Amino acid sequence: MSHLFIADLHLNDQQPEIYNRFKEFLDNKARNARALYILGDLFEYYLGDDAISGVAKKVCDDIKHLVSAHKIKCYFMHGNRDFLVSSGFAKQASIDILDDPCLIQLDNKKIILTHADALCTDDTEYQKVRIQLRDPKWQQWFLSQSIQERIAFAEQARIKSQQHTQSSGDEIMDVNQGAVDDLFMKFQTPYMIHGHTHRPSFHTHMINNFSHNRMVVGDWHFQTSYIEYKNNNFQLVTC
């Protein structure tokens, strides 16, 4: 049986075609897996566990069915868009929330999992925003606002994010090589899987004359993208 890794679906009520592909993925590929790892940005934005509705509610039900009916383990890691997913969503969807970064072991391989937005250290403007958004006091303030106020804030933040992405150079929006190497060295393993950059590819890094493998899963805006670990091998699938 396989282990599947996905990220950056950015599910939202305005793009039902992405949800439909996700539902098909769960009903076909994922139901035959041993485990599914969601490495951040499952949603375009997430307003809090008290505001689960629309596509978020459907996703909760779909994942819970996958877990209960097919005995699939499902894991979730926060991204830069859905960092407010908490115990309410986890309970409804029957998922386990992972720390970012974390280390898992499959067969004899120890693998670093991360969303990877923290590795984009050249984007100093975003890193400042990230610190604020992950601050528990700021999150408590945000969740105290009305749902309509949260929606307005999220929409404005999304527009600013798009403008920032369009005005920044490609190298700034990608992971920093030094930050990647530091993470490899911290966990002392040659395998890493992440999302966030929307640049699906397998990369080889040489650190102290040893090969390290950084595997990037793609986004779902116009395609289905996942990494499959099966029979002691990794495969990047885009369809």
TORKOL-189195 format. One record per residue (C-alpha): chain; x, y, z; residue in three letters; residue number from 1. Coordinates in steps of 0.1 Angstrom, whole numbers, plus 2048, in hexadecimal, padded with zeros to 3 digits. Example, Ala and Ser with C-alpha at 12.3 -4.5 7.8 and 13.67 -1.06 7.14 Angstrom:
2
+-------+-----+-----+-----+------+------+
: chain :  px :  py :  pz : resn : resi :
+-------+-----+-----+-----+------+------+
:     A : 87B : 7D3 : 84E :  ALA :    1 :
:     A : 889 : 7F5 : 847 :  SER :    2 :
+-------+-----+-----+-----+------+------+
***
This chain:
239
+-------+-----+-----+-----+------+------+
: chain :  px :  py :  pz : resn : resi :
+-------+-----+-----+-----+------+------+
:     A : 800 : 800 : 800 :  MET :    1 :
:     A : 80B : 824 : 7F9 :  SER :    2 :
:     A : 80F : 844 : 80D :  HIS :    3 :
:     A : 803 : 863 : 7FB :  LEU :    4 :
:     A : 80E : 887 : 800 :  PHE :    5 :
:     A : 7FA : 8A5 : 7F3 :  ILE :    6 :
:     A : 7FB : 8CB : 7F9 :  ALA :    7 :
:     A : 7EE : 8EC : 7EC :  ASP :    8 :
:     A : 7CC : 8E3 : 7E1 :  LEU :    9 :
:     A : 7BF : 906 : 7EC :  HIS :   10 :
:     A : 79B : 8F9 : 7ED :  LEU :   11 :
:     A : 780 : 914 : 7ED :  ASN :   12 :
:     A : 75C : 917 : 7E5 :  ASP :   13 :
:     A : 763 : 92B : 7C5 :  GLN :   14 :
:     A : 776 : 90F : 7B3 :  GLN :   15 :
:     A : 761 : 8EF : 7B6 :  PRO :   16 :
:     A : 776 : 8DE : 79B :  GLU :   17 :
:     A : 793 : 8DB : 7B4 :  ILE :   18 :
:     A : 77D : 8CC : 7CE :  TYR :   19 :
:     A : 76F : 8B3 : 7B4 :  ASN :   20 :
:     A : 792 : 8A7 : 7AC :  ARG :   21 :
:     A : 79A : 8A4 : 7D1 :  PHE :   22 :
:     A : 77B : 88F : 7D6 :  LYS :   23 :
:     A : 784 : 879 : 7B9 :  GLU :   24 :
:     A : 7A7 : 875 : 7C7 :  PHE :   25 :
:     A : 799 : 86A : 7E9 :  LEU :   26 :
:     A : 780 : 852 : 7DA :  ASP :   27 :
:     A : 79A : 841 : 7C3 :  ASN :   28 :
:     A : 7BF : 845 : 7CA :  LYS :   29 :
:     A : 7BE : 84D : 7F0 :  ALA :   30 :
:     A : 7A6 : 832 : 7FA :  ARG :   31 :
:     A : 7C0 : 818 : 7F0 :  ASN :   32 :
:     A : 7DC : 829 : 803 :  ALA :   33 :
:     A : 7E9 : 822 : 826 :  ARG :   34 :
:     A : 7EB : 847 : 82F :  ALA :   35 :
:     A : 7E5 : 86A : 821 :  LEU :   36 :
:     A : 7FA : 888 : 82B :  TYR :   37 :
:     A : 7ED : 8AB : 824 :  ILE :   38 :
:     A : 80A : 8C3 : 826 :  LEU :   39 :
:     A : 7F9 : 8E4 : 829 :  GLY :   40 :
:     A : 7E2 : 8FC : 816 :  ASP :   41 :
:     A : 7C6 : 8E3 : 812 :  LEU :   42 :
:     A : 7B0 : 902 : 812 :  PHE :   43 :
:     A : 7B4 : 924 : 802 :  GLU :   44 :
:     A : 7AD : 932 : 824 :  TYR :   45 :
:     A : 79E : 924 : 844 :  TYR :   46 :
:     A : 78B : 93A : 85C :  LEU :   47 :
:     A : 78A : 925 : 87B :  GLY :   48 :
:     A : 77A : 905 : 888 :  ASP :   49 :
:     A : 75A : 918 : 890 :  ASP :   50 :
:     A : 756 : 922 : 86C :  ALA :   51 :
:     A : 757 : 900 : 85B :  ILE :   52 :
:     A : 73F : 901 : 83E :  SER :   53 :
:     A : 73D : 8FD : 818 :  GLY :   54 :
:     A : 75B : 8EB : 809 :  VAL :   55 :
:     A : 76C : 8E8 : 82B :  ALA :   56 :
:     A : 74E : 8D5 : 839 :  LYS :   57 :
:     A : 74D : 8BE : 81A :  LYS :   58 :
:     A : 773 : 8B8 : 81E :  VAL :   59 :
:     A : 76E : 8AF : 843 :  CYS :   60 :
:     A : 753 : 895 : 839 :  ASP :   61 :
:     A : 767 : 887 : 81C :  ASP :   62 :
:     A : 787 : 882 : 830 :  ILE :   63 :
:     A : 774 : 873 : 84E :  LYS :   64 :
:     A : 764 : 85A : 836 :  HIS :   65 :
:     A : 786 : 851 : 827 :  LEU :   66 :
:     A : 794 : 84B : 84A :  VAL :   67 :
:     A : 776 : 838 : 858 :  SER :   68 :
:     A : 76B : 824 : 83A :  ALA :   69 :
:     A : 78D : 81B : 82C :  HIS :   70 :
:     A : 7A2 : 81C : 84B :  LYS :   71 :
:     A : 7BA : 836 : 83C :  ILE :   72 :
:     A : 7D0 : 84B : 854 :  LYS :   73 :
:     A : 7CE : 86F : 84B :  CYS :   74 :
:     A : 7E6 : 88A : 856 :  TYR :   75 :
:     A : 7E4 : 8B0 : 853 :  PHE :   76 :
:     A : 7FF : 8CB : 855 :  MET :   77 :
:     A : 7F8 : 8F0 : 856 :  HIS :   78 :
:     A : 800 : 905 : 838 :  GLY :   79 :
:     A : 802 : 92B : 834 :  ASN :   80 :
:     A : 7DD : 92D : 82B :  ARG :   81 :
:     A : 7CD : 914 : 844 :  ASP :   82 :
:     A : 7E1 : 919 : 863 :  PHE :   83 :
:     A : 7C1 : 91D : 878 :  LEU :   84 :
:     A : 7B7 : 8F9 : 873 :  VAL :   85 :
:     A : 7B4 : 8EB : 896 :  SER :   86 :
:     A : 7A6 : 8D0 : 8AB :  SER :   87 :
:     A : 782 : 8D6 : 89F :  GLY :   88 :
:     A : 78A : 8CE : 87B :  PHE :   89 :
:     A : 7A1 : 8B2 : 885 :  ALA :   90 :
:     A : 786 : 8A1 : 899 :  LYS :   91 :
:     A : 76B : 8A5 : 87E :  GLN :   92 :
:     A : 782 : 898 : 863 :  ALA :   93 :
:     A : 793 : 87D : 878 :  SER :   94 :
:     A : 7B6 : 88A : 870 :  ILE :   95 :
:     A : 7D6 : 88E : 884 :  ASP :   96 :
:     A : 7E7 : 8B0 : 883 :  ILE :   97 :
:     A : 80D : 8AF : 87D :  LEU :   98 :
:     A : 827 : 8C8 : 889 :  ASP :   99 :
:     A : 839 : 8DC : 86E :  ASP :  100 :
:     A : 854 : 8CF : 868 :  PRO :  101 :
:     A : 851 : 8AB : 874 :  CYS :  102 :
:     A : 863 : 88A : 86D :  LEU :  103 :
:     A : 852 : 86A : 863 :  ILE :  104 :
:     A : 860 : 848 : 85A :  GLN :  105 :
:     A : 855 : 831 : 83E :  LEU :  106 :
:     A : 868 : 811 : 83B :  ASP :  107 :
:     A : 88C : 81A : 841 :  ASN :  108 :
:     A : 888 : 83E : 836 :  LYS :  109 :
:     A : 884 : 85C : 84E :  LYS :  110 :
:     A : 873 : 878 : 83B :  ILE :  111 :
:     A : 86F : 89D : 844 :  ILE :  112 :
:     A : 84D : 8AB : 83E :  LEU :  113 :
:     A : 847 : 8D0 : 83C :  THR :  114 :
:     A : 830 : 8E9 : 82B :  HIS :  115 :
:     A : 850 : 8FC : 823 :  ALA :  116 :
:     A : 844 : 920 : 826 :  ASP :  117 :
:     A : 85D : 924 : 843 :  ALA :  118 :
:     A : 879 : 91A : 82B :  LEU :  119 :
:     A : 872 : 937 : 813 :  CYS :  120 :
:     A : 888 : 94E : 828 :  THR :  121 :
:     A : 891 : 965 : 80B :  ASP :  122 :
:     A : 86E : 972 : 80C :  ASP :  123 :
:     A : 873 : 987 : 82A :  THR :  124 :
:     A : 852 : 999 : 827 :  GLU :  125 :
:     A : 83F : 979 : 829 :  TYR :  126 :
:     A : 853 : 96C : 846 :  GLN :  127 :
:     A : 849 : 98A : 85A :  LYS :  128 :
:     A : 824 : 984 : 852 :  VAL :  129 :
:     A : 829 : 95F : 85B :  ARG :  130 :
:     A : 835 : 967 : 87E :  ILE :  131 :
:     A : 816 : 97C : 884 :  GLN :  132 :
:     A : 7FD : 962 : 876 :  LEU :  133 :
:     A : 80C : 946 : 88B :  ARG :  134 :
:     A : 80B : 95B : 8AB :  ASP :  135 :
:     A : 7F1 : 94C : 8C3 :  PRO :  136 :
:     A : 7E6 : 96E : 8CF :  LYS :  137 :
:     A : 7E0 : 97A : 8AC :  TRP :  138 :
:     A : 7CD : 95A : 8A4 :  GLN :  139 :
:     A : 7B7 : 95F : 8C3 :  GLN :  140 :
:     A : 7B0 : 982 : 8B8 :  TRP :  141 :
:     A : 7A7 : 977 : 895 :  PHE :  142 :
:     A : 790 : 95B : 8A0 :  LEU :  143 :
:     A : 77E : 974 : 8B7 :  SER :  144 :
:     A : 772 : 988 : 898 :  GLN :  145 :
:     A : 751 : 980 : 886 :  SER :  146 :
:     A : 753 : 967 : 86A :  ILE :  147 :
:     A : 74A : 982 : 851 :  GLN :  148 :
:     A : 768 : 997 : 85E :  GLU :  149 :
:     A : 77E : 979 : 85B :  ARG :  150 :
:     A : 773 : 973 : 837 :  ILE :  151 :
:     A : 77B : 998 : 82E :  ALA :  152 :
:     A : 79D : 995 : 83E :  PHE :  153 :
:     A : 7A5 : 975 : 82C :  ALA :  154 :
:     A : 79A : 982 : 80B :  GLU :  155 :
:     A : 7AF : 9A1 : 80F :  GLN :  156 :
:     A : 7CD : 98C : 81A :  ALA :  157 :
:     A : 7C9 : 976 : 7FC :  ARG :  158 :
:     A : 7CA : 994 : 7E4 :  ILE :  159 :
:     A : 7E9 : 9A1 : 7F5 :  LYS :  160 :
:     A : 7FA : 97F : 7F3 :  SER :  161 :
:     A : 7F3 : 97D : 7CE :  GLN :  162 :
:     A : 801 : 9A0 : 7C8 :  GLN :  163 :
:     A : 820 : 997 : 7DC :  HIS :  164 :
:     A : 825 : 977 : 7C9 :  THR :  165 :
:     A : 822 : 988 : 7A7 :  GLN :  166 :
:     A : 83A : 9A4 : 7B0 :  SER :  167 :
:     A : 855 : 98D : 7BF :  SER :  168 :
:     A : 870 : 97B : 7AD :  GLY :  169 :
:     A : 86E : 955 : 7A8 :  ASP :  170 :
:     A : 88C : 94F : 7BE :  GLU :  171 :
:     A : 87D : 962 : 7DB :  ILE :  172 :
:     A : 85E : 94D : 7DA :  MET :  173 :
:     A : 871 : 92C : 7DB :  ASP :  174 :
:     A : 882 : 91B : 7F9 :  VAL :  175 :
:     A : 8A3 : 927 : 804 :  ASN :  176 :
:     A : 8BF : 90E : 7FE :  GLN :  177 :
:     A : 8D0 : 915 : 820 :  GLY :  178 :
:     A : 8AF : 911 : 833 :  ALA :  179 :
:     A : 8A9 : 8F0 : 821 :  VAL :  180 :
:     A : 8CC : 8E3 : 82A :  ASP :  181 :
:     A : 8C7 : 8EE : 84E :  ASP :  182 :
:     A : 8A7 : 8DA : 850 :  LEU :  183 :
:     A : 8B8 : 8BB : 841 :  PHE :  184 :
:     A : 8D4 : 8BE : 85A :  MET :  185 :
:     A : 8BD : 8C3 : 877 :  LYS :  186 :
:     A : 8AA : 8A3 : 871 :  PHE :  187 :
:     A : 8C8 : 88F : 864 :  GLN :  188 :
:     A : 8B5 : 87F : 847 :  THR :  189 :
:     A : 8B8 : 882 : 821 :  PRO :  190 :
:     A : 893 : 883 : 819 :  TYR :  191 :
:     A : 87B : 8A1 : 819 :  MET :  192 :
:     A : 858 : 8A6 : 80B :  ILE :  193 :
:     A : 847 : 8C8 : 80A :  HIS :  194 :
:     A : 82F : 8DE : 7F7 :  GLY :  195 :
:     A : 828 : 904 : 7F7 :  HIS :  196 :
:     A : 83E : 90E : 7DA :  THR :  197 :
:     A : 827 : 8FF : 7BF :  HIS :  198 :
:     A : 845 : 8F2 : 7AD :  ARG :  199 :
:     A : 842 : 8CC : 7AC :  PRO :  200 :
:     A : 864 : 8BB : 7A7 :  SER :  201 :
:     A : 87E : 8A5 : 7B7 :  PHE :  202 :
:     A : 89E : 8B6 : 7C0 :  HIS :  203 :
:     A : 8C0 : 8A8 : 7CB :  THR :  204 :
:     A : 8D5 : 8BB : 7E4 :  HIS :  205 :
:     A : 8F9 : 8B3 : 7EC :  MET :  206 :
:     A : 901 : 8B9 : 811 :  ILE :  207 :
:     A : 923 : 8AF : 81E :  ASN :  208 :
:     A : 927 : 899 : 7FF :  ASN :  209 :
:     A : 907 : 886 : 807 :  PHE :  210 :
:     A : 8E8 : 887 : 7F0 :  SER :  211 :
:     A : 8C8 : 895 : 7FF :  HIS :  212 :
:     A : 8A6 : 893 : 7EE :  ASN :  213 :
:     A : 88D : 8AF : 7EF :  ARG :  214 :
:     A : 86B : 8A6 : 7E0 :  MET :  215 :
:     A : 852 : 8C1 : 7D8 :  VAL :  216 :
:     A : 82D : 8B9 : 7D3 :  VAL :  217 :
:     A : 81A : 8D0 : 7BB :  GLY :  218 :
:     A : 7FB : 8E5 : 7C0 :  ASP :  219 :
:     A : 7D8 : 8DB : 7B3 :  TRP :  220 :
:     A : 7CD : 8FB : 7A1 :  HIS :  221 :
:     A : 7CC : 8EB : 77F :  PHE :  222 :
:     A : 7D7 : 8C7 : 786 :  GLN :  223 :
:     A : 7D8 : 8AB : 79F :  THR :  224 :
:     A : 7FA : 8A7 : 7AF :  SER :  225 :
:     A : 807 : 88F : 7C9 :  TYR :  226 :
:     A : 826 : 87C : 7D4 :  ILE :  227 :
:     A : 821 : 857 : 7D9 :  GLU :  228 :
:     A : 838 : 841 : 7EE :  TYR :  229 :
:     A : 835 : 81C : 7E5 :  LYS :  230 :
:     A : 84C : 7FF : 7E4 :  ASN :  231 :
:     A : 868 : 813 : 7F4 :  ASN :  232 :
:     A : 867 : 82E : 7D8 :  ASN :  233 :
:     A : 85A : 851 : 7D4 :  PHE :  234 :
:     A : 846 : 85C : 7B5 :  GLN :  235 :
:     A : 839 : 87F : 7AC :  LEU :  236 :
:     A : 818 : 87C : 79A :  VAL :  237 :
:     A : 808 : 899 : 787 :  THR :  238 :
:     A : 7E8 : 893 : 774 :  CYS :  239 :
+-------+-----+-----+-----+------+------+
***
